[in-house]
Amino acid sequence: MTKSLFESVTIGDLELKNRIAMAPLTRGRAGETRVPNELMAEYYAQRASAGLLISEATVVSAQGNGWIGSPGIYTEEMTAGWRQITERVKEAGGHIFLQMWHCGRASHSDFHDGLLPVSASAVKLNGDMIHTPLGKKEYEVPRPLTIEEIHATVDDYRTAALNAKEAGFSGIEVHSANGYLLNQFLDSKTNLRDDEYGGSPANKYRFLREVLAAVLEVWPSGRVGVRLSPNGVFNDMGSEDFRETYLYVIKELNKLDLGYVHIMDGLAFGFHEKGEAMSLSDFREHYDGVIIGNCGYSKDDAEQRIVEGTADIAAIGRPYISNPDLVERWQNDWPLAPYEDMSLWYTNEAEGYTDYPTYSA
Ligand SMILES: Cc1cc2nc3c(=O)[nH]c(=O)nc-3n(C[C@H](O)[C@H](O)[C@H](O)COP(=O)(O)O)c2cc1C
């Protein structure tokens, strides 16, 4: 029988009602305290008809911060704030995973009382400026983490994973994509280390491997996902040897029996031109478990990935900003509301966040 976007799928022991996931979307509504709030609970509950909600990127430690108003999960207050969200999502019949984040070099000393942001190596993010609490600034050359600090960061992930459990999440997604800390260790453009955390694919993967081992002490493997952006150029990434790195990584991840791997699909936007982009098929060849694909999918693109079997779940990002009932709209072939107005993506307001209506003819 042909698979459909609208049939159920299982990750670990969790049955999802359809194969549409809401992709992680940073929306900056947690304010200066970074404590998740009632407005965010409303937003996620509105979108609970997705088979899986993946939360916005959520920092695992104060050192991980690099975005104004993004939430954290490293204090009791933050954990309690998330609990009201997971409860609302469950009441609305949904499941939500927490995306765990550390910005690494994609941050600024303005977020850290004047201390430099950290990374694998002292490689500056070139190009864009960063919005800090003190204005728009140039990125800085980050400070490489010492080995002791890497171990301490692994501990931060373990604690955050415990907090996520306490907060009532259905699972967690380790964010190792889009040029943030774990991605900075995976890619040779940003990892110039000559210790056991740099050089060979095994060494570049070591930090992610240790983070996964730590969170797997807390969560059953089926409730843990990982996000990768093999072809990504966002945040000034893109390495010549990306194929070698990510083929190694996917073979290693295949040994862990995870809930899923979440891959930014190279056939959509965002891939770099240093060689042919990796596609979901490259990963499928080496991965036996659930694959979530993402990037620029229309309903037809998403359906195609499911039918051909390169993905088991399609993650949808921007359309979810303005279409809380995306599943119902696609199911009924109703038109989508436009989401392109970026001016409302990252404000601190309900406008452009919880005020998008469900479809009415
Ligand atoms: C406003 C906005 C916020 C985003 N925040 C995150 C995030 O927190 N974590 C993450 O992994 N990706 C994030 N992304 C990337 C999306 O998850 C997704 O990969 C991207 O939008 C492409 O999918 P789409 O074409 O369906 O929107 C963000 C994208 C947008 C537009």
The ligand as a Tripos MOL2 file, in Angstrom:
@<TRIPOS>MOLECULE
LIG
   31    33     1     0     0
SMALL
NO_CHARGES

@<TRIPOS>ATOM
      1 C1         12.0040   31.7380   11.9480 C.3       1 LIG1
      2 C2         12.8740   30.5150   11.8460 C.ar      1 LIG1
      3 C3         13.4250   29.9680   12.9980 C.ar      1 LIG1
      4 C4         14.1760   28.7990   12.9370 C.ar      1 LIG1
      5 N1         14.6530   28.2530   14.0960 N.ar      1 LIG1
      6 C5         15.2950   27.0520   14.0680 C.ar      1 LIG1
      7 C6         15.6780   26.4090   15.2780 C.ar      1 LIG1
      8 O1         15.4200   26.8920   16.3880 O.2       1 LIG1
      9 N2         16.3340   25.2250   15.1750 N.ar      1 LIG1
     10 C7         16.6150   24.6450   13.9690 C.ar      1 LIG1
     11 O2         17.2090   23.5700   13.9270 O.2       1 LIG1
     12 N3         16.2320   25.2290   12.8090 N.ar      1 LIG1
     13 C8         15.5710   26.3950   12.8370 C.ar      1 LIG1
     14 N4         15.1360   26.9620   11.6620 N.ar      1 LIG1
     15 C9         15.2180   26.1980   10.4160 C.3       1 LIG1
     16 C10        13.8910   25.4490   10.2000 C.3       1 LIG1
     17 O3         13.7150   24.4320   11.1660 O.3       1 LIG1
     18 C11        13.8310   24.7880    8.8040 C.3       1 LIG1
     19 O4         14.9300   23.9380    8.6770 O.3       1 LIG1
     20 C12        13.8470   25.8070    7.6670 C.3       1 LIG1
     21 O5         12.9040   26.8350    7.8860 O.3       1 LIG1
     22 C13        13.5450   25.1230    6.3340 C.3       1 LIG1
     23 O6         12.2970   24.4720    6.3840 O.3       1 LIG1
     24 P1         10.9880   25.1320    5.7090 P.3       1 LIG1
     25 O7         11.3550   25.3450    4.2560 O.co2     1 LIG1
     26 O8          9.8820   24.1060    5.8650 O.co2     1 LIG1
     27 O9         10.7410   26.4110    6.4040 O.co2     1 LIG1
     28 C14        14.4230   28.1680   11.6930 C.ar      1 LIG1
     29 C15        13.8890   28.7400   10.5260 C.ar      1 LIG1
     30 C16        13.1250   29.8900   10.5930 C.ar      1 LIG1
     31 C17        12.5360   30.4410    9.3230 C.3       1 LIG1
@<TRIPOS>BOND
     1     1     2 1
     2     2     3 ar
     3     2    30 ar
     4     3     4 ar
     5     4     5 ar
     6     4    28 ar
     7     5     6 ar
     8     6     7 ar
     9     6    13 1
    10     7     8 2
    11     7     9 ar
    12     9    10 ar
    13    10    11 2
    14    10    12 ar
    15    12    13 ar
    16    13    14 ar
    17    14    15 1
    18    14    28 ar
    19    15    16 1
    20    16    17 1
    21    16    18 1
    22    18    19 1
    23    18    20 1
    24    20    21 1
    25    20    22 1
    26    22    23 1
    27    23    24 1
    28    24    25 2
    29    24    26 1
    30    24    27 1
    31    28    29 ar
    32    29    30 ar
    33    30    31 1
@<TRIPOS>SUBSTRUCTURE
     1 LIG1         1 GROUP 0 **** ****
